[in-house]
Amino acid sequence: MFEFSSKTNLFEKRAQDYILKDVASPELYRDLFSYEQVPRVAFNYRMVPPNMPSEIWITDTTFRDGQQSITPYTADQIVQIYDYLHRLSGPSGVIRQSEFFVYTKKDREALDRCLERGYEFPEVTSWIRASKRDFELVRELGLKETGILVSCSDYHIFLKMKMTRREAMDHYLGIVRDCIEHGIRPRCHFEDITRADIYGFVIPFAMELMALMEETGIPIKIRACDTMGYGVTYPGSTLPRCVQGVIYGLNHFADVPSSLIEWHGHNDFYKAVSNASYAWLYGASGVNCSLFGIGERTGNTPLEAMVFEYAQFRGSFDGMDTTVITELAEYYEKELGIEIPPMTPFVGKNFNVTRAGIHADGLQKDEEIYNIFDTGKLLNRPPRIAVSNTSGTAGIAHWINSFYGLKDRDSYDKKHPLVERMKHWVDTQYDDGRVTVISDQELEEVFMRLLDEG
């Protein structure tokens, strides 16, 4: 079928006949995934057009995927973090949903307590396997939406589930129908989509779901899950690894609206953030994330990263309170004992700390020269100097002024005699063999001693 597109102002081919390819043996793409070697990236030089949706948002999997790699949260901790997410989301609800496990008494207690908060955002949702027993748990809790695991690669269908593609699709559709019949919105998690047969299974299955949605009037979401982090964004790369190709296929060939497409990525090849950003750019309204990227293996797409990606794309935070990100980082370290690597963007202890003297000199003159944005305003984290043998007098002067909050006429210049004496003390430390950064406590003691000496 051909029709005129109001988005591109072109006459385009829309629907095509994609029917289930019920193969006798699994398609494992051994030319791409040999297992004995690093997965290959192949190219066919086919390009798809960007298709940024009119609305984009973030969903949260901190309490689901995020719990699978750490000591499980207590119910109190889940409620506290959920409160933080609500504040971070802001009145516009940029963080739309948060998904919960429903299997243990503790999970259900936390879920109930979060529901009692009455927040519109993030909406409380759940996650289940494609089984009737799991579905009964969701039905008893009275949730409006649940995620359903619908693995879509032959690695899962043939090797794990021991089914054919037809058997898997029929099984999945049965669970989705059960959800709809009981008034629960289904969100289908297309597990391992970046190793799946896109035209032979993924799109035919998505088309069946869209037909079911049209029949029942109940929206059916599709979460494209890059379960192993194989997704790539290179122009002209081939399916199934091409992120923009996967999103384009769902949107254009299966006719899934952008508002019903969500991307869920992992960071096995350091691509979680770029892959999620491309999913937005090429037609997915939602990206699914966890706080600080904590999740299975190398983790998920960091939620805080996508907050700043959102603002870069939209030119606004749309009401999100980004200072909550710093509060969350402090909560995780102090209350949960989870150490965030110090160089982690936005939240690590050293993300805006400089040791280089030439950078310190720039910060002293104007912090915009060497700070990525106003971290004091947006994250309540002003830039800092860590004093070492490379800091110079500029670094020491900046440390004094920032540590004591000195500004304008009260601030110390790098040529001030006290600064030069502190610099001499620092140099002596390293001349004597020191190799570590000097702590704030040490610098404070030296500063006060030199100040008393006049």
N, C-alpha and C positions, 0 to 999 in steps of 0.2 A: 504494500500500500504506500502511495506517495501522498504527502500533504505539505502545505505551506507552513513553515515554522515562523511564528512571531518573534522568536528569540534571535534567530539568525537571519530572518528575512529571505530565506531560500526555500525552494521546493525540494523536500528531502524524502528519501525512502525511510519509512518508519518500521512498520511491523514486517518481520520475516518469519518463515516457517522454521522454527527450531524445535525439533521433537527429540524426546529422550533417546539417546543412543545406548541401548541396553547391551553392552559388550559382554562377551563370554569370559574375558580375562581382563585384569585391571590395567588401566593406562597409568603407568608410573613415571612417564617422561624421563626415561633413563638417559636420554641425550642431555638433559638439563640436570637431573638429580641422580648421579651415579653412586652416591653415598661414599664410595672410596675416595672421591675427590670433592673439592669445594664446589658447590652448585654453580652452574654456568649461567651467564646472562646472554641471551640470544636476541638478535635484532631482525625485524622484517621491514623496518622503516615506515610502518604505518603510523600516521599521526591522528590523534583525536583532538577535537577542539575543547578549550577550557569551557566550563559551564558552571561558574560559581552560583550557587543558589541564592535566592533573595534573602533567605535567613539561614544562618549557621549557628550551631550550638555544640556544647560539650555534654557528654554523659559520663558517669563515674562508675568504676568497677573496683574501688578501693576495698569494699567489704566482700567482694566475690573473688575476682582474680588476684586482687592485692593481698588477700589473706592466705593464698596458697603457697606463699614462699616465706612466711614469717610465723612466729608464734601467734596463734589466733588472738584477735582482740577480745577483751571482755565486753560485756554488754554496755557497761558504763563508758568504756573507751569509744565504742561505736557511736553511742549517742552524742558524746562530746565532739567527735570528728564530724558527725552529721550536722551538728550545730555550726561548726566552722564552715562547712561546705555551703550551708544556707546563707551565711553572711557573705562569703566569697561570691556566691552566685549573683547577689544583688536583686533588686526589684524586677528586673527584666527577665530573670531566670535563664541566664546564659548557660548555667549548669542545670540542665533540664531534669535529669533523672539520676538515681543512684540505685544500683542493684545489690540484692542481698541473697545469701544462702538461706535455705529454709529447713535444713536437715536436722539441726540439733536444737535442744531446748533453749540454749543460749542464743542461737541465731534468731529464733522466733521471738524470744523476749526482747532482743534489741530491735527487731523489726517492728514489733508492737509499740515499743516506746517511741520510736522515731515517727511512726504514724500518729501517735498521740500529740506530737508537736504541732500537727495541723499545717505544716508548711506546704505551700503550693510547689515550691522548688527547693531542692531537687525532689521530684516525685519518687516515692518508694516503689521499686519494682523487684522482681525476683528472677531467679535463674534455675531452670530444671533440665534434667535429661529428658530425652524423648520417650518417656514411659508414663503409663496411666497412673502408677503409684505416685510418681513425683507430681503429676498434675493434681491429684487429690489433695496434696499438701497445700498447693497454691489456692485451690478452691476453698479449702477450710479457712484460710487466712483472709479471704475476701479482697485480694488484690485486684487492681484494674488491669494490670499488664504483667506478663512474664516472658522472660527469654526462654527459648527452647533450643537445646543443642541439636542441630541437624547437620552432622558432618557431611561434607560434600566431595571430598577427594576419594579416589579409589584406594588410597592408602588406608583410609578409615572404613569405607564401605565394604571392601573385599577382605582386607587383611585383619581388621579389628572386629568389625560387626559380622563378618562372614555372610554378607548378603549380596544380592545383585543390585544394580542401580534401581531397577523397577521396584524391588522389594523395599529398598530404603526409602524411595520417594513415597510409595504407598503408606509405609509406616509413619513417616513424618506428616503426611497430609492427614492421617487419622488423628494424630495428637493435636494438630492445629485445629481441626474441626471440633474436637472435644472442647478446646479452649473457647472457641467462638460460641458454641452452643451454650456455654455457661457464662457468657458475657465477659470473658477475659480477652483482652487484646493480645495477640501473639506477636512476639518478636523472634524471628527465626535467625539463629546464629549459624551462618554458613561456615562451619569450622574447616580450616585448612584450604581456604579458597585459592591460595596462590600455588597449590599443587593439583587443583581440580581441573576437570575437563569443562571449560567454560561454556562452549557451544553444545557439548554433548550431554551435560547434566545441569550445570548451574543455571543457565538461561531457561532451558525447558522447565526446570523446577520453579524458578521465579515466575515464569509465565503462568504456571498452574496456581501459584499462590495469588497472583493478581486476578486470575479468573474467579478464585474463591472469594477474594475481597469484593469483587463486583457483584457476585451472587449474594453475599451476606450483608454487605454494607459495613463490615467491620474492618478497620485499617489493619494491614499486616506489614510489619516492619521487617526489613532484611538487614542483618548485621554481617558485613563482609569481614571475616576473621582471618587476618594474616597470622595464623597460629604459630608458625615457625620463623616469622620475620623475613620471609623470602621476597617480599614485595620490593620492587625497584621503580624508580620514576624516570629512568633515562628515556629521552625522546626516541621513539622508534623501537623500543624493546618489545618482546613478544609476550603474549599470554602463555601461561597463567600468571607470570610474575609481574606483569606490568600493572601498576596500581591504577593509572588513569584508564587503561583498557578495561579493567574489571569494572570500575565505576561506570564507564561509558556503556559497557555491555548491559549492565543491569538497568540503567536509565533509558537507553536508546532502543535496545532490542527487546528487553523484557518489559519495557514501559513502566518501570517502577518509579514513582515520583521521588524527587530529591528528598522531600520531607520524610520519606520512609526508608532512606538508605543511610546506614551508619557504618563507619570504619572502625575496626578494632585491630590494633597492631602490636607486635612484639619487637624487641630491640636486639635480636640476635646478631644482626649485621650493622648495628649503629644507625638504622634508618627509621626508627619509629616516628620521630617528629616530622621528618621530611615526608614520609609516606602519608601520615595523617593530614598534613597540610595539602598535599596533592589530592587527597580524597575530597577535601573541601573544594579545592580549585576546579575539580572535574565533575562535581555534581552530587556529592554526599552532603546532606545538611548536618549530620551528626558525626562526631569523632568520640570514641570511647577511650577513657583514660583512667589511670590510677594516680593517687598522690605520690609524688616523687618517683614515679615510674616503678614502684614496688610491685612485683608480680612474678609469675612463673618464669623460671630460668633467668634470663637477662632483664626481664621486666616488661612492663607495658609502656605505652606512650605516657610521658609524665603530664599530669593534668596541669600543673603550673606552667609548663612550657606552652601548652595550647592556649592558656589564658593570654599569654603575650603574643602568640601567633594571631589569635583572634583580633587583638587590638591593632596589630600591624596591618592586617587585611582590612579591617573596618574603620580604622582611624579613631577608635573610641573603645573604652572598656564597657560601655553601655551599662554603667552602674555597678560593675563588679568592684568589690573592696579588696584591692590587691595587697593591702597591708596584712590581711588575714593569712597570706601565704607565709609570711615571716612568723606569725604566731603558731601556725601549724608546724613549721620546721622546729621551732623551739619545743613545742609539745611532744613531737615525736622523739626528740633527743632526750628531754628531761623526764618525761612521763613514761615513754615506751622503751627507752634505752636503745633506740635505733640510731646508729651513727650515720649521718649523711656525709658522704665524701666531701672534703672541704672545697674542692674546685667545682662542685655542682652549680651550674648556672642558677641564679636568682636565690638560692637557698643555702648553698655551702658557706661555711664560715669565711672562706677566702675569695668568694666570687668577685668582690669588688675591693679587694685588698691588694695593694701594690708594694713591691719591695725595691723596684728599680728607682735609682736616684733621679734619672731624667724624667720618669713618669711622675714622681713625687713633686718635682719642680713644676711640672705642668699643672698638677692638681692644686698646688699652692697658688698658682696664678689664676686658674679658672678650672674648676673640677670637670666642666663639660669636655675639656680636652681629652681626658683619659677615663671618663666614667660613661657607661653605655647609655644611661638616661638618669633622670633624677631619682636615684635609688633611695634617697632619704624620704622623698615625698611618696613614691609609689610602693616602697617596701619597708619603710621605716628603717632603712639600712644605709646611712651615709657612707661614702667611700672612706676607706681607712688605709693607713700606712703600716706595714710590718717592718720594723727597723732591723736591719742586718748590715753586713759589711758593704752592701751595694746601695744603701739608702741615701747617703750623702747628707749634707746639712739641710737640703730641701726636705728630705724625708723626715728628718728629726723635727724640723719646724712644723711640718704638717701634722706630725703625731701630737706635738704639744697643743697645737691649736684645736685639733679635733677632739683630743682626749679631755681637754678642759673647757671646750666650747667657747674658745676665744675668737673674736671677730674684730675686723676693722682696726681701730687704733690700739685695741688691747692685744692684738695678735703678735706673734713673734715672726720676724723676718729671718731668712736663712743666714743672714750676716750678723745676727745678734750675738754678742759675746757668749751668752749662756748656751746658745745653740752650738757654737763652735767648741765650747768646753765639753758638752755632751757628746759631740762628734768625736772628740779626742778620746773620751772614755770608751765609746763604741769601738773605735779603731784598736784600742789597746786590748779589748776583749778578744777580737779576732786575731790580732798579732800573737796572742798567747795560746792560740789553738782552738778557740771556740768555733763550733760549726752550726749551732742552732740559732734560730731567730730569738731576739731578745723580747722577753715578755713585757706586757704593760706594767705589771707590778714592779719589775726591775727598773724600768724607765721612770716610773713615778718616784721611786725611792731616790734615784740619781738626780732627777729634776729638783725634788724638794731639798736635797742636800746642797746642791749647787746654788739654789735660790737662797738658802740660809747663809751660805758663805759669802753671797753678794758678788 
